[in-house]
């Protein structure tokens, strides 16, 4: 089989397998929402400490970002994905054995290593599996969105089941999550490595990878477009992570049962699936305002949820509004995670894509550490409703400032960007080759 046939086989198999893989492996099934209840009710850990665990997680991601990028370059995308999924299995085992905050911090270290590896390797594997053409971004987006929609559907079902299982035994949802993770390890073994590299004997320590990462980060820091996108990604994902625990904490304070909370979370996952499905239409309507509108919708709904949460245990209409703000959060969640990788990989090829994803994760987690510490500080001193109001106000101001910074930097036509911005534009290189072929 010649190299052309091998590439065709690789692309066909990876593009077919990726949505199935993502549906199971994008994030933990049977876990979120129940994890907060598991740690506070079963393990007896305070709510503020559970929020703080996300901060430790973000800190570890910052520390591990460059080492994880080296691992991906050294092991390859396929093997890195397999390793990340195995580490996630270990994370679940440690979580079930956790007795205190110290154990939880160690578990978050394992999870952070897995996440940094997967967050770099997964989008890069798909990016390098899609054949270069002017439709590459559309194909990438559709495959990614298909996998995301599958995940949200499975997640909706798993949250209903997890809520019921938790009422029987708090460990059952975690065991189910571990079972799914074992399946993801098996699925990931069937990928074909898209980028074959010849390793020289004098490059055992990864000196070449370190040099490439340095060059990549230098380019990213010189790109106004990428800096604006990474800033927006950092601010949006920080609030999403905070609200993952805040919304559950608020519903718990309002005395809702684990079954009801699981049902609300399941509906939220369906909303996320819908958001991922309509992201092309949403993006075509809002264009370069997509991230800003999503961010402000998220922060304003956080304020509204907090205000209504103050009296939601007395008035049913306020409780309904609190639940609606939770669903708005899920819409923003589904929208953001579907479009951000597409934005970041525009004008990127295999030389730079892993560095861009690594830089986004690196800077996002720095912001998450700072915001997570503040969110934990607030929750340790006041109830969740007041904490949400304060967080919502702060992030609304930040998002308005973010919009001003992004203006004239993001969403321009390719010809409006500088030569440096499109230095790694794969489509541009393809068009140049076509022109040369036409001439010859």
N, C-alpha and C positions, 0 to 999 in steps of 0.2 A: 504494500500500500504506500503510495507516494505521499509527500508532505501535504499536498493540496487535499487529497482524500482524507487524510488524518485530521486536518483542520475542519473540514466539513463534518466529519463524524463527531468531533469534539463539540463543535458549535451546536449541532442538531441535538445531541444528547444533553448537554448542559442547559440549553434553553428550554428543553422539554422538562427536565428534572427540577430546575430551579424553583418554579412556582410551587411544586409539591413540597420541596424542601423548606421553602420559606413559610409555607402554611403551618408547618410543625415546629420550625426552628427559629423563627424570627424573634420570638420572646417566649417566656415560660407560659405554658398552658396549665390550667388548674391551680394557678399560683397567685396572681395579683388580685388584690382586694382581700383574699383569704390570708395572704401572708401577714398583713397588718393585724388581723384578728388572731392568727396563730401565735405571733410573737407577743402580743399584749395579753391575750386571754390564756393561752396554753403555757407559754414560757414565762409569763409574768413580767415582761420587760415594759418599761414606761413608754408612753406614746412619743414623748420628745426624744427618747433614745432610739426609737424605731426610725424617726425622721433623720436622726443623726447618723444612722447607719448608711443612708444614702449619701451623706457628705463624705464619710470614709470611703465609700465606693468611688465617688468622684475623685477624691484625692489619689487613690490608688491608680485610677485610670490615667491621671496626669503623670504619675511616676512611671507607669508601665508603657506609656504611649510609644516612645522611641524604641525601647527593647522589643515591644510587640511588633512594631513595623519591621525591625531587623529579622524577627522570627518569620514573618510572612515572606520577606524577600529571600530568606535562607531556606525555609522549608517548602515554599511554594504556596499557592492559594488553596489548593485542595487539602493538602496535609495540615495546613494551618486551621482550616475549618473543622477538620476531624478533631484536632487537638483541642480547639475551643469548646466543642460539644462534649468531649470527655471531661474537661474541667468543670463544665456546668453540671454534669452528673455528680461529680465530687462535691460541688457546692450544695446540692440538695441533701446529700448524705450528712455533711457537716451541719447544715441547718437543722436537721432533725435531731442531732445530738447536742445542739447549742443549749447552754445552761445560763449564760450571762452575756453582757455586752462585749466582753473580751472575745468570747467564742464567735460572736456575731461579726466582730471586726475582722477576724481571720477568715470567716466565710466570705465576707465582702471582698477581701483581697483575691481569693480564688475566682470569684465572680468577675472582678474587674479585669483580671488577666484574660479570662475567657472572652469577655466582651470586647476588649481592645483588639484582640486577635481577629475575632469574627467581624467586627465593624469595619476593619480594613480589608480583610480577605473576601468577604461575601460580595459586596458591590463591585469589587475589582474583578472577581471571577466572572460575574455576569457581564460586566463591561467588556472584558476581553473575549467573551464567548459570542457576543453579538457581532456579526460581520460589519466591517466599515462601509458606510453608505450615508447618503444624506438623510435617510430615515432611521439612523441608528438610535438617536435620542428617543424617538417615538416607540421603537421596538423595545428598548431598554425600559422605558416607562410602563409600557403595557405588561411586560413580563413581571416587573416588580410589583405593579398594582394588582395583577392577578394573584400573585403569591400573598400579598398583604390582605386582599379580600378573603382569601381562603383562611388565613390566620384569624382574621376577625370573626369569621363565622364559627370556626372551631373554638375560638376564645369565648364567644357568646355561650355556646353549648357547655363548655367546660366550667364557666362561672356559675351557671345554674346548678350543674351537678356538684361542683365544689362546695357551694353553699349548703346543699343538702347533706353531702358527705361530712362536712365540718360539724354539722349538728349531731351527727352520729359519733364521729371520732375526729379530733382536730388534726391527726396525722394523715388521714386518708387522702386529702387533696394533694399533700406534698408527695406521697408515694405515687399517686397518679402522674404528677408532674415529672418525677424521676423516670417513670416508665416511658413517657413521651420522649424524654431526652435520650434515652437509650435507642429509641427508634430513629431519632435525628442523626445519631452517630452512624447507624447502619446506612441511612439514606446518603449521607455525605461521602461515604466510601465509594459511591458509584459515580461521582463526578470525574471528569477527565481534566487533568491540569492543562489550562489554556496557554500558559507561558513556560516554555521549556528553556532552561538556562544551563549553560555549560559552566561548571564550577572548576576553577583552576586550583591546583594543589596549594598554591601560596595564598589562597583567599579563604582559608578555613575559618579564620576569625571574623569573617564578614566585613573586611575593610572596604571592599567595593560597595557593599550595601550602605555602610555608614557614609561614604562619600556621596552616593546617590541621594541619600536622605538629606544630607546637608545642602546639596545643590537644589533639591526639590523645595525645601523649606525657605531657602533664599528667594526662589522664584515666587512662592506663595506670598511671602511678606512684601514683595515688590508689586504684587497685583492688587490694585484698588478694588476690583470686582470681587476677588476671592476674600479679601479682608472684610468687605461689607457683608458678604454671604456668611462668613464664619462668625462675625459679630452677631448677626441676626439669629443664626442657628444656636449660638451660645445662650442668648437671652431667652429665646422661645423654649428650648429644651429644659432650661433651668426651672422655669415656671411649671412646665409639664411634669417634671420630676417631683417638685414640691406638692403639686395638686394630687399626684398619685396617692399620697398618704393623707393629705388634708381632707379630701372629699370623703374618704372612708372614715376618718376620725370624726368629721362632722356628723355623718350618718350614725355613727356609733354613739355619739353624745346625744343624739335625738332619740336614742333607745330603739333603733330598728334592729331586727334580728339578722343573723348571718344569712338566712335564706332570702330575706327581702333585699339585703345589701347585694347578695350574689345575683339576684334577679335584675336589679338596677344596673349592675355592672355588665350583665349579659346584654341588656338592651343597649347599653353604651357601646359594646363591641359591635353590635349590628350597625349602629350609627357610624362607627369608625370604618366599617366595611363599605358603607354607602359613600362616605367621604373619599375613600381611596378609589372607588369606582368612578366618581364624577370629577376627579381631580383635573382631568384634561379640560372639561367644560368650565370648571371653576377658575382654572388658570388662564384660559383663553379670554374669559370675561374680565378678570381683574388685571391680567398681564403683570407688569412689574410692581403692582400693589398687592400681590397675592400674600406674600409673607407678612406685610404690615397689617393688612386687614385680619388675617388669621391671628396674629399676635394681639391686636387690640380687642378682638372678639373674645379671646382667652382671658385677658387681664380684666376687662370690664365685667365679664360674667363671674369672675372670681370675687370682685367687689360686691356684686348683686347677691351672689350666693352667701357671702358672709353677713351682709345686712339682713337678708331674710332669715338666715340661720339663727339670729338672735332671738326670734320669737316663733320659729317654725314649729316648736313643740306645743304651741297654743293655738295656731291657726293652720288649718289644712291647706289653704291656698298658698301660704308661705312655704310649707313643706313641698308642695308641688313645684314651686319656683326653684327651690334648692335642688330638687331632682333634675329640673330642666337645665340648670347651670352645669350640673354634672354631665348631662348629655351633650351640652355645648363643648365642654372640655373634651369629650370623646370625639366629637366631630373635628375639632382642631387637631387632636392627636393623630387621627387618621389622615388628615390633609397634610400636616407638616411632614410626617415620616415618609409619605409617598412622594412628595415633590422635592424634598431637600437634596437627595442624592442625584436626582436628575439635574438640578441647578448646578451642583458642584462639579459634576462630570462633564458639563458642557466645555468644549475646547480642551478636553483632556484625552491623553492616550496612555498606553501601558507604562510609559516612562514616568508619568507624574500622578496617575490616578490614586495609587495607594498612599502617596504622600499627602494629597489633598484630603482624603478621608481621615488620615492620621492627624493632620493639622486641625481639622474640624473637631475631632474627638478630644484632642489635647486642650484646645482653648475653651471648648464647651465645658469641659470638666473643671477647669480653673474657676469659671464663673459659677458652676454648680456647687463647688466647695464653699465659695463665699456666700452664695444665696442659701445654700443648705444649712450652714451654721446659723445664719440669721433666722431662718424658718424654724429651726429647732429651738433657738433661744426664745422666740416668740411663743411657741407652743408650750414651753416649760413654764411660762409666766402668765398666760391668759388662755381662755378657751379658744377653740378652733375658729369660731365665727369671727372674733375680733382679729385673730391672726390673719384670716383670709382678707379682711377689709384692708389691713395695713399692706399686706403683700400685693393685693390688687392695685392699690393706689400707686405704690412704688413702681411696679412693672408697667403700668399705663404710662407713667412719665417717661420711663426708659424706652418704651416702644415708640413714643412720639419723637424722642431724640434720635432713635435708631432710624426712623423713616427719613429724617432730614439728612442723616449721614449716607443712607443708601441711594438717595436721589442722585441721578446722573452717574451712578456707579454700577447699578444692576438693571438688567432688563433692556439693554440697548441692542441695536442690531449689530451683527458681527462686524460690519465695516466701520462701525462707530468706535470700536475698541482699538487701543494701540496695538502695535506689532507684538509687544511683550505680552499682552493679555492673551493673544491667540497663538503664542509661540508653540504650544503643544496641540493645536487644533488638528485632530485626525481627519476631519472632513475636508479641511482646507488642503491638507497634503494629498488626499484622495483626488480632489478636483484638479490639483496641479498635475498629478500623474495622468489623469484622463486627458488633459490638454496636451501634454507631451506626446501621449499615444496618438491623439488626433493629428498632431503635426507630422509625426513620423509615419 
